[in-house]
Amino acid sequence: MKVAKFGGTSLASAEQVRKVCNIILSDPERKVIVVSAPGKRYKEDIKVTDLLIACAESYIKNGKATKEYEAVVERYSEIGRELGVPEEIINNIAKDIYDRFSLYTGNNEKFIDLMKAAGEDNCAKLVASYLQSQGVKATYVNPKDAGLILSSEFGNAQVLPESYENLKSLKDIPGIVIFPGFFGYSKEGDVVTFSRGGSDITGSILAAALDAELYENFTDVDCIYSVNPSIIPNPCPIEEITYREMRELSYGGFNVFHEEALIPVYKKGIPVRVKNTNNPNAPGTTILHTRTNITRPVVGIAYDTRFCCINISKYLMNREIGFGRKVLEILEKEGISYDHSPSGIDSISIVLNQSQLTSEKEKRIVDAFRNKLHVEEITIMRNLALIMVVGEGMSQTVGIAARAARAFAKVGVNIEMINQGLTEISIMFGVKAEESIKAVKSLYSEFFE
């Protein structure tokens, strides 16, 4: 049995839904299908999820969201009419979205999750209805009925262990199961969503729970490439990649796959294949536990410009027991998580997503470091890009860091920070955001050309 997940661009229009259903029916082993909300039909279009967020925000602010609601309903109506599904299905979708307004209790995060989840939920109903209209045995299954239980963290939920046992019952449903991605239910019965792009996580959870032979992730590219194709035209395709490599690249900015999605299938050793809905015959990229076909030390280069760095200096910091814990406690009090923490004998740097560091939080953190830890110097570098050079073969190859440094030097990019773990699967470089693209181009030239 295969679990297949289809992304938003794969479901953006009636034409795309037909393609998806043809792919589903082309392989009888595709038994459980996870769907995202309809995505963009063209570059300037708006995703249904974003329309629903705007709908929720308008209702919170104004007590009504007529224009926003009508925009969402029209997207589903257009797809449904072109597919020829019964009018009753379209009316039920409109009613479902409208009825969610009455569930607003003043908890904004809870309400936004409830509205966001309508995207995937109603898309699943639409796909199931279309398959049924074609004479196919297909069943829409709601995550609550299936027992997908998540933590009570609105917008950033985690799956709870009991879900895996609950979801095994999906095997007993005859025909094809259509399951909405991105959301589940808390133990209290509230709708909670994963972080954005979390339909990948849903698919991975179902594949693990059902001991699937393969988890297929259909998107709008033929495969995963060694670097962002918008930076390097026609970059090297990746035929095989390990879970560890893919996770590093996803964290570093590869948007093909959610960075948390691999954990359930990794634990079960289930391979993942990334394929193109618009070109399903392309071989795609397979994600495996281990690979033997290592032809070059670096498999991919990723970058992301969303970071900042807090640099703290204090003489004899290394002799002060508990200093690092106190630093992290100050961040914890402000609800801030950190990504990396490279350090020297008298200094420590905290790298974090700069969206967390508002000007108010920055002032409180700086004051706390000065007054409680008596640090000598604090600097904050915003607009920092992290560039990840990733590959299982790097651990057996001498001189990777030297080659990377040479690539930076060729284009005059200064390395603000460098970090490498003992596994040697990746090297992280920090550079100024405005220099990131030319740095990535130079690295690609060094390792792939």
N, C-alpha and C positions, 0 to 999 in steps of 0.2 A: 504494500500500500504506500502511496505517495501523498504527502500533504503539499498543496500548492497555494502560494500567496500571490495575489495580484495587487500591484500598487495603484496609486491614484490616476496616473496618466493612462494606465491600462483600462480604466473604467470611466474615462472623462466624457464619453459620448456613446450613443447607441451603436455606432460603428465599432467602437472599441469593445463594448460589451459583447457584441457578436463574435469578435475575434477571441475574446476570453473564453466564451462558451464553446467555440470550435476547438480550442486548445484543450479544454477540460474533457471534451468528448472524444478527442483523438487518442486518448490513453485510458483504458479501463482501470488502470491502477490509481488514477487520480480520484480519490474518494472523498477527501476532505479539502474544501476550498476556503481560504481566508481572503476577505476582500477589504480594501481600503475605501475611503470616501472618494467620490469622483474628484479628480484633480483638474489641472489646467487643460483646456482644449487647444489653446494657442498661447504664445509667450505672454501676452498682456492679460490673459484671463485670470480669474480669481478662483482658488481652490474652494470647494464646498466647505471644508473645515474652517477656512478663514471667513467665509460668509456666515457660518454658524457662530463663530467667536464674535463677529460684529453684531450679530443678532442678539446674543446674550448681553454684550456690553451696552447696547442701546436700551434693552429692557431694564437692566440694572439702573441705568442713568435716568431714563425717561418714563419708565413704567409701561412702555410700548415699543414695538419694533416692527411696525407694519411693512415698511419698505424693505427692510432686511429679511423679514420672514418671507415676503413674496418672492424675493430674489432666489432664496433657497428652494422654495417649492417649485418655481419655474424651471430650475435646473433638473430636478427629478422628473417633472412633468414632460419636459422636452425629451429626455432619454426614454421615458416610459411610452410616450406617444409613438416615437419612431420605432420602438421595439414591438409595439402592438400589444402590450400587456393590458389586461382588463382595467377599465377606468376605476374600478373599485380599489385596486392596488394603489393607484396614484392618490385617490382621495384618502385612503388610510394613511399614506405617508404624510400628507398635508396635515391630517388630524393629529398624528403622532407628534409632529414637531410643534404644532400649536398647543397641544395639551401640556407640553413640558413647561410652558410659561407659568402655568398655575402651580407648579411645584417649587417655585422660588420662595425661599424662606428667609432671605436676608444674608445667607452664606454665599458670598460671591464665587469663591473657588468651587464650591460644590455645584453651583448652578452652571458655571461655565463648563465643567466636566460633563454635566448632564446634557447640555446643548451640543457640545463637540461630538459626543458619542452618537448623536443622531445621524451623523454623516455616514459612518460605517454601518450602523444598524439598518438604516433604510436602504442603503445600497445592497446589502445582503438580501433583503426582502425582494428588491427589484430583480436581482440576478436569479434568485430561486424561482420567482414568478415567470421570468422569461424562459428558463429551462423547462418549467412545467408546461408552458404554452407550446413548446416544441415536442411534447410527448415524453419528456425525460423525467424519471423519478428523482426529484430533488427536494430537499427539506431545508428550510431556514431554521437555524437553531440559535436561540438567544443565549449569551454567555451565562446568565443567571440560571437558566434551566439546565445548562451543561455543568454548572458547578465551578466556573472560573472565578475563584475567590482571590482578591488582591488586598494589599495593605491599604489602610485609610489615608493615603497620601495623594491628595487631589493634584492631578497633572504630572505626577511622578511616582506612580504606584509600582509595587513589586509583587510578583506572584507569590502566593502562600503555598507551602508544600502539599496541603491536602487537595489542591486543585488537580494534581497529576492523577491521583486515584479517581477523582470524580469524572475527569474527562475521558477515562477509558471506555465509558458507556457509549461514546460516540460510535464505536465500532459496531454496535448493535443496530444502528439506524440503517435501514435498507436504502440503496441508491446513493446519491451524491449529497453530502452535507455542505451547506453554505453557511459559513460562520463569520460574523463581523469581527474585524480586528480592532486593535487600539484600546479596548476598554473591557472591564469586568465589573464585579460587584464586591464591595467590602462586606465584612461580616455583619455590619449594621444594615446592609441592604442598599447602600448608596452606590450610584454609578461612579466609578473612578477610572481615570485613564492613565495609560503609560505616558512617558514623555513623548514629544512630537515625533512622528514617524514610527510609533510603537506597534503598528500592525505587523511589522517584521517579528516583534517579540511574540505576539499572539501565535503566529505561524510556527515559530520555533517551539513554543510551549506545547502546542497540539502535536507536533511531530514527535517530541520527546514522550509525551503521555501515551501516544498510540504506538510507540516503537516503530515508527515509519521506516521504510527502506530508504527514503530520500525526501528531503525538504526542498522543494523548488520555489524560488523567489523570482517572479516575473516582473520585469521593470521595462524601461524604454531604451536600454542599451544592449548591444550584442554580448557584452561580457564586462568584466572588471578590467580596467586598464592600469598600467603601471604608474600613470600620472593623470591628472585632470585633463581631458581632451580639449577643454577650452583654453588651456595654456599651451599645450604641445599638440599640434595637429597629428592625427594618426599615430598615437603612442603605441608602445608595445602592448599587445593583449596578454592577459594572464590566463593561462589554461588551468593551472592548479595553484592553490594557495592554502596554507594551513590556517586553522582557527586562530592561532596566536598572531600570525601575520595580519589576518583580516581585522582582528580586533584593534591592533595597533594602528592600522591605516584608517579604520572607521573613526577612532578617537582623534586621529590627526587631521580629519577633514574629508575623508572619502564619504560621499553622501549616498552611495549605492545601498548601503546596509546599515541599519541602526547598530550603534556600538555595543548595546546590551543584548542584541538578539541572538548571539551565538552561544550564550551560556547554557541554555537547556539542551541544545543538540550536541554541544561539546561534551557535556557530562555523559550523554548516551552514545557518543561516537557516531552520530547520524550525519552522513555527508549532506552538504548543501550545494545546490546548483543554481547559479544566477543566470537567467535567460531573458530574451527579449520577446515581449508580446507581439511586437510588429515584425519579428523575424524569428519565429520559434524553431526553425531548422538550424539556426546557428548553434554551435556546440556549447557556447556559454563558458562560464568559469565554475569549476568545482572546488568547494572548500572542504578540506580533509583534516584528519587528525595529524597525519604525517605525510610527507611527500618525498619521493626518492629522486624525482626529476628536477634537480637543482642545477641549472645551467649557468646561472650568474648569482653572485652573492646577494645582490639587492633585488627584491621583487617589486617594490613600489616606493614612491615618494609622495607624501601627503603634507598639506599645510593648512593652518587655520589662523585667522587674525583676531580672534576674540579674546585674547589674554592680556593680563597686566601682571606686574611683578612688584612685590613689596620687598625692599632690601633693607635689612637691619644689621647694624654693626655695633659691637660692644666688646671692648678689650677683656680677655680672659673668659669669654662666653663659654668656652669648652670646659671650664672648671666649675661652672655654676650648675649644680644638679637641678634638673627639672625645668631648665630654661625653655627647651623646645615645647614641653607640655604647656607651660604658661602662655607661650605664643599662640598655640593652637586653641587654648581655652578662650582667649580673647576673640579669636575668629569665630569659635563655636557660639559664643554669647551673641554675636551679631548674625548668626544663622548662615555663616559663610563656610563653604567647603573649599579645600585646596586641591590642586592637581599635582604639583611637584614641589619639592623643597630641597634644591641643591644648597650646599653650605660650604663654608671655609672655617678655619680655626676660630676666627673672631667675627664671623658673619653668617647670616642665614637669609636665603631668599625664598619667598613664598609666591608661587605662580598659581593664579586662579583666573576663572572666567570673569572678565572685567564688568560684565553686566551685574554681577553681585555687589560690586563696590560702588555704591552711590556716594555722592559727595558728603552726605550726612554720616554714613557709616565710615567713610575714610577718615573724617575728622575725629570720630570717637575712637577708632582703632589707633590712630597716631597718638592721640592723647593718652590712651591706655598703655601703649608701648613705652612712652616717655615717663609717665608717672608711676606705673607699676613695675616695669622692667628696667627702668633707668638706662635705656639704650643711648648710645652716643650719637648715632646718625640713623635717620630713616629717609629713604627715597622711594618714590613710587613711579614706576615706568609703565605708562599706559600704551595702548596700541602696539602690543608685542605679538609677533607671529611665532608660532611654534612649527618647525618643519621636522617631519619624521622621515628618517631613512630606515627602511624596514626590510629584513630578509633573514630567513633561517640560515642561509649560507654565510652570513657575516662572521659567525663565531669561528669558522674554519679558514677565514681569509685575513691575512695580515695587511694593514695599511688602509682600511676603509675610512677611518677618521681622517687620516692624512689626505686621502683623495678628496673627501668632502671639503676639508679646509681649503685645499687648493682650488676647488671649484668656486667657493665663496670669494677667495682672493682674486680670481680671474675677473670677476665682475665688480670688485670693490665693495663687497658686503662685509660689514663687521659682525662677528659672532658675539652677541651679547651674553649668551649662556650656552652651555653644552652639558648634556646629561646622558649617561648610558648605564643600564642595569647589568648585573652579572650574567644574565642569560645571553646578552649580546645580540638579541633579536632586533633591536632598534637603537638608533642614536637620535636624540632630540636636540635640535639647535634652536636657540631663540635669536631672532633678528627683528629689526624694526619692521612694522607692518608694511610700510611703503616700499621696502626692498625685498619683500617676500617672493614676488613673481619672478624677478630676474634671478634670485637665488635658486628657486626651484628649476628654472630653465637650465641654469649652469650645472646643477646636480644631475639633471636628466642627461645632459650632454656627456658628463663624466662617466656615468654608470650604464647608460643604455646606447650611446652612439659611438 
